Amino acid sequence: MAGAVHEGYLRLPNPVRPNRRPMLELSPDEMRALGYRAVDMMVSHLAALPDEPVFGTAARAEMEARLREPPPAEGRGWEAVLQRVGDEVFRPMTHLTHPRFFAYVPGPSNFIGAIADALASGFNPFAGAWAMSPAAAQVELVTADWLREALGMPSTAGGLFVSGGSMATLTALAVARHKRLGDDASRGVIYCSNQTHTAVDRGARILGFRPDQLRKLAPDEHYRLRVDDLAAAMDADAAAGLRPFCVVANAGTTSTGAVDPLAEIADLCRARGVWMHVDGAYGGAAVLTDEGRAILHGIGEADSIALDAHKWLFQPVECGCVLVRQAEDLKDTFRMVPAYLRDNDLSAEEVNFRDWGVQLTRGFRALKLWMTIQVFGMHAMRAAVGRGMRLAEVAEEELRALADWEIVTPAQLGIVTFRHRPNGIDGAEADDLQRRIATGLAADGYALLSTTELRGRTVLRLCTINPRTTDEEMRRTVRTLDRIARERVDSPPHAG
Ligand SMILES: Cc1ncc(COP(=O)(O)O)c(C=O)c1O
């Protein structure tokens, strides 16, 4: 009987299970109806997305009024609940996947990834132990290995999928602390440029480093870490009895897409026995293209790399990856085998991902990237990444053709930063104008971008990694910004 169920259950339209009282269950027909309806909702949403406003938000008071309630004692039926999810939970919202979302780092997800998440959820494998889902573990090994190879890391390297860049950074810093400091954080020092993402600050804090143990060095005029300054800072700290143990280098800073001199930093780190972590959370995916591989030259020399597939590898959140040069170092850092887990502690050949990171119970995040690559292929992935780089160049070209716009940092790894400076305005007045242009665009609804600060000045920033953005949308976004900027200049805030 058990054998028959095992072999045939996927094909049985309506398995009948007599003598069982349904507990938190739907009938197979209801499950299908709910699933089909949910898929219809997603597909309608995605089909209409380019014509929808990018930006949607609401005040806490409004959300409280709409959604605050005690948990219902009696169920309301899935139709009503699904309807409410569509009407109220997924709106208002800002659409990360929208082709005109250029703020922060976009999340240009893809439908294969979304369905893979649904499948992973439905089958619910325990991706922490080989014995419980060996094929899921193998898919994760293989998918991480594809990234390892693309990044140019040696075959000793390996890694795992985590929630995102922040968790990848925390995981890598934990390995660095363990391998280089024997877990004694008291005198260790971490180095990075002041353009580095705060995921590093947070990771360092969680791991017991004080803020003064993180040296944030001023970058050069292109926002790249200066290797001379880095070496000098290490010397000074070592002379003061501290332990320089880790450098975090950027493979694409969030503000400008700047890439630190990775090969030179790798040489310095190797000469001094210092761990080199590369934050490629958003920019690392550029290695798929020839141009990106040249820009990221040296990335494969790192001791660890963070790369987010929920950014420029087109996966739904959450999907980050951390790779470590010697995969064994992950195990060294995280492995613990309590009595209650001995049953599935197999030979060293079989990887228990619970031994490689923070999570014991963990979801099957690798499936979405694996399925996406299986369905579309690497050529399509490569072209999609390359498209993001081109789009930033289109935006830059359009901005250069208009009066009163200044390019602050040219297109690099899909980011361009710029300012509107009519009549050469500067200082706080110009900063305020950039912010008003950004909020003006959000209110307009056509597109969304964000601001950042470079050398104390507020700048506008477009991150263009959604391959579904058309050239025309990119150009129209810039022209819309120009119109909004001129309206704002004509009616400055103090005018009433
Ligand atoms: C360069 C960089 N590092 C780290 C992160 C943090 O990643 P996550 O938001 O996935 O935790 C980001 C997020 O944008 C990033 O751009």
The ligand as an SDF file (V2000), in Angstrom:
LIG
                    3D

 16 16  0  0  0  0  0  0  0  0999 V2000
   26.4520   45.9990   -2.1310 C   0  0  0  0  0  0  0  0  0  0  0  0
   25.3970   45.4390   -1.2190 C   0  0  0  0  0  0  0  0  0  0  0  0
   25.7520   44.6440   -0.1930 N   0  0  0  0  0  0  0  0  0  0  0  0
   24.8470   44.1150    0.6570 C   0  0  0  0  0  0  0  0  0  0  0  0
   23.5010   44.3610    0.5040 C   0  0  0  0  0  0  0  0  0  0  0  0
   22.5160   43.7590    1.4680 C   0  0  0  0  0  0  0  0  0  0  0  0
   21.8130   42.7500    0.8240 O   0  0  0  0  0  0  0  0  0  0  0  0
   20.3640   42.2380    1.3190 P   0  0  0  0  0  0  0  0  0  0  0  0
   19.4740   43.4420    1.2580 O   0  0  0  0  0  0  0  0  0  0  0  0
   20.0110   41.1830    0.3540 O   0  0  0  0  0  0  0  0  0  0  0  0
   20.5280   41.7330    2.7200 O   0  0  0  0  0  0  0  0  0  0  0  0
   23.0810   45.1850   -0.5580 C   0  0  0  0  0  0  0  0  0  0  0  0
   21.6600   45.4950   -0.7480 C   0  0  0  0  0  0  0  0  0  0  0  0
   21.2830   46.2730   -1.5720 O   0  0  0  0  0  0  0  0  0  0  0  0
   24.0490   45.7280   -1.4390 C   0  0  0  0  0  0  0  0  0  0  0  0
   23.7020   46.5320   -2.4610 O   0  0  0  0  0  0  0  0  0  0  0  0
  1  2  1  0
  2  3  1  0
  2 15  2  0
  3  4  2  0
  4  5  1  0
  5  6  1  0
  5 12  2  0
  6  7  1  0
  7  8  1  0
  8  9  2  0
  8 10  1  0
  8 11  1  0
 12 13  1  0
 12 15  1  0
 13 14  2  0
 15 16  1  0
M  END
$$$$
